[in-house]
Amino acid sequence: MVNLLRKNRKKLLSDTSEKKSFNKFSRYLTYGIGEIVLVVIGILIALQINTWSTEREQHKQEVYILHRLSADLTKDIYNLEIRTEWIKKRLSSIDTIAKMLENPDKADKKRFLALQTNLMIDNYFVPSRGTYDEGISSGRLTYIKNDSLREQIFNYYRAISNNRDNDNVQYKVTNELILPLFVEEVGATKSMIKSFLKANSQLPELDINKLAKSKKYYQLLLYTKGEEYQIGDWKIYIKSALELKQHIESTLNSFPSKD
């Protein structure tokens, strides 16, 4: 189209016909208009090329972000499943301890001591949110064109942010309630020192019969048993993470293979 306009413009300039003065003005006017048209067309083409380039780069970023989010979700799912199983094991230990306390005279002290270790170690979920936080701060999450997917991503990370508050509460319960009771009732005994420090002490032996009548020790077990609520929360997070990961994967699969 550009070449055609240039040929017409040259033809008009070289054409010598009657009514020379009028035609000369007309030719120059047409030439001027042609130049303007060429400039406008050039600008439009440049703008279109720039738009295509920008959209292509944003799409590359979108694909990159979605792949990274999918990888982060895989880590979250794995960590949640591992920690859920660990909490179940801990709760099972508490049930076993409670059963042993029903008949303290028949309780195996070695096994009883081994079960105590599960009362001391707390368990927290730390989500993999590096990609999300980076996307928020840089604004690149807006490159995700699918509105429902973008909203689902926001909802997931808002939900797991609440987990921080729950973990902070559990941390306080463990360190301010459970551990002091544990040290007082179980930790400061000759049996526990020998088991953990491999050393003798002048402390009294662990007395399971005494623990069976200790309100403080049962209080310790009840505090620890309260972690059951974490399993319920984590199951919800696992379900949400699986659904989000599936949505991301289906979106990625909908893109042309060259991307």
ZAMARGU-4260 file (C-alpha; in steps of 0.2 Angstrom, whole numbers, plus 5000, padded with zeros to 4 digits):
<rodrens>
0) 5000/5000/5000 | 5014/5012/5004 | 5023/5008/4988 | 5007/5011/4978 | 5005/5028/4986
5) 5023/5033/4982 | 5021/5028/4964 | 5005/5039/4963 | 5014/5053/4971 | 5028/5053/4959
10) 5017/5051/4944 | 5007/5066/4949 | 5023/5076/4950 | 5030/5071/4933 | 5013/5073/4924
15) 5013/5089/4913 | 4996/5094/4907 | 4986/5109/4903 | 4980/5121/4917 | 4998/5120/4923
20) 4996/5132/4938 | 4981/5124/4945 | 4988/5106/4942 | 5004/5111/4950 | 4995/5117/4966
25) 4984/5101/4965 | 4999/5090/4964 | 5008/5098/4978 | 4992/5097/4989 | 4990/5079/4984
30) 5009/5076/4988 | 5007/5084/5005 | 4992/5074/5009 | 5001/5058/5004 | 5015/5062/5015
35) 5003/5065/5030 | 4995/5048/5026 | 5012/5039/5025 | 5017/5047/5042 | 5000/5041/5050
40) 5001/5024/5043 | 5019/5022/5049 | 5014/5028/5066 | 4999/5016/5067 | 5010/5001/5061
45) 5023/5006/5074 | 5010/5007/5088 | 5003/4990/5082 | 5020/4982/5082 | 5023/4989/5100
50) 5006/4983/5106 | 5010/4965/5099 | 5027/4966/5107 | 5020/4971/5124 | 5006/4959/5124
55) 5018/4945/5119 | 5030/4949/5133 | 5016/4950/5146 | 5010/4933/5140 | 5027/4926/5143
60) 5027/4933/5161 | 5010/4926/5163 | 5016/4909/5159 | 5031/4910/5169 | 5021/4916/5185
65) 5008/4902/5183 | 5022/4889/5182 | 5030/4896/5198 | 5013/4897/5207 | 5010/4879/5202
70) 5027/4874/5209 | 5024/4884/5225 | 5007/4875/5227 | 5015/4858/5225 | 5026/4862/5240
75) 5012/4868/5250 | 5002/4852/5247 | 5016/4841/5252 | 5021/4851/5267 | 5002/4851/5273
80) 5000/4833/5270 | 5017/4829/5280 | 5012/4840/5294 | 4994/4833/5295 | 5001/4816/5297
85) 5013/4821/5310 | 4999/4829/5320 | 4989/4813/5318 | 5003/4804/5325 | 5005/4816/5340
90) 4986/4815/5344 | 4988/4796/5343 | 5002/4797/5356 | 4991/4807/5367 | 4977/4794/5366
95) 4990/4780/5370 | 4997/4790/5385 | 4979/4792/5392 | 4976/4774/5390 | 4992/4769/5399
100) 4987/4781/5413 | 4971/4771/5416 | 4982/4757/5422 | 4999/4765/5428 | 5005/4749/5437
105) 5005/4740/5420 | 5012/4754/5410 | 5029/4751/5401 | 5040/4766/5407 | 5052/4765/5392
110) 5037/4766/5380 | 5029/4780/5390 | 5045/4790/5390 | 5046/4788/5371 | 5029/4795/5369
115) 5033/4810/5379 | 5044/4817/5365 | 5029/4819/5354 | 5022/4832/5367 | 5036/4844/5366
120) 5038/4847/5347 | 5026/4859/5339 | 5021/4859/5321 | 5018/4874/5310 | 5014/4877/5291
125) 5024/4890/5282 | 5017/4892/5265 | 5028/4895/5249 | 5022/4912/5244 | 5037/4920/5236
130) 5030/4920/5219 | 5013/4928/5225 | 5022/4941/5236 | 5033/4946/5222 | 5019/4947/5210
135) 5009/4958/5221 | 5024/4970/5224 | 5028/4971/5206 | 5010/4971/5199 | 5014/4956/5188
140) 4999/4946/5194 | 4989/4958/5183 | 4996/4949/5168 | 4985/4934/5172 | 4971/4937/5160
145) 4959/4924/5167 | 4949/4934/5180 | 4942/4919/5189 | 4959/4912/5191 | 4967/4928/5197
150) 4953/4929/5210 | 4955/4911/5215 | 4974/4915/5218 | 4970/4930/5229 | 4957/4920/5239
155) 4969/4906/5242 | 4983/4917/5249 | 4971/4927/5259 | 4965/4911/5267 | 4982/4904/5272
160) 4987/4921/5279 | 4975/4917/5292 | 4985/4902/5296 | 4999/4913/5303 | 4987/4920/5316
165) 4982/4902/5321 | 5000/4896/5322 | 5004/4911/5333 | 4991/4906/5345 | 4997/4888/5345
170) 5015/4894/5347 | 5010/4904/5363 | 5000/4889/5369 | 5015/4877/5367 | 5028/4889/5374
175) 5018/4897/5388 | 5007/4882/5394 | 5012/4866/5387 | 5031/4866/5389 | 5031/4873/5407
180) 5019/4860/5412 | 5030/4847/5403 | 5046/4852/5412 | 5038/4852/5429 | 5028/4836/5427
185) 5040/4825/5416 | 5055/4834/5411 | 5063/4837/5428 | 5064/4818/5432 | 5079/4807/5433
190) 5072/4796/5419 | 5069/4810/5407 | 5087/4817/5410 | 5095/4800/5407 | 5085/4798/5391
195) 5089/4814/5383 | 5105/4820/5391 | 5112/4802/5394 | 5117/4808/5411 | 5113/4803/5429
200) 5105/4816/5441 | 5099/4818/5458 | 5081/4821/5452 | 5067/4809/5457 | 5062/4795/5445
205) 5047/4797/5434 | 5032/4791/5443 | 5018/4786/5431 | 5006/4782/5446 | 5009/4800/5451
210) 5006/4807/5434 | 4990/4797/5433 | 4983/4808/5447 | 4991/4824/5442 | 4979/4837/5436
215) 4993/4847/5428 | 4998/4833/5418 | 4981/4830/5411 | 4980/4848/5408 | 4996/4847/5397
220) 4987/4832/5387 | 4972/4843/5385 | 4981/4858/5378 | 4991/4847/5366 | 4975/4838/5361
225) 4968/4855/5356 | 4979/4854/5340 | 4965/4844/5332 | 4958/4860/5325 | 4974/4862/5314
230) 4970/4846/5305 | 4953/4853/5300 | 4961/4870/5294 | 4975/4861/5284 | 4963/4849/5275
235) 4953/4865/5269 | 4970/4872/5263 | 4975/4856/5254 | 4958/4856/5245 | 4960/4874/5240
240) 4978/4871/5234 | 4973/4856/5224 | 4959/4865/5216 | 4969/4881/5212 | 4984/4870/5205
245) 4971/4861/5194 | 4964/4878/5187 | 4982/4884/5184 | 4987/4868/5174 | 4971/4869/5164
250) 4974/4887/5160 | 4992/4883/5155 | 4986/4869/5144 | 4974/4880/5135 | 4989/4891/5128
255) 4997/4887/5111 | 5010/4875/5113 | 5024/4887/5106 | 5021/4897/5122
</rodrens>
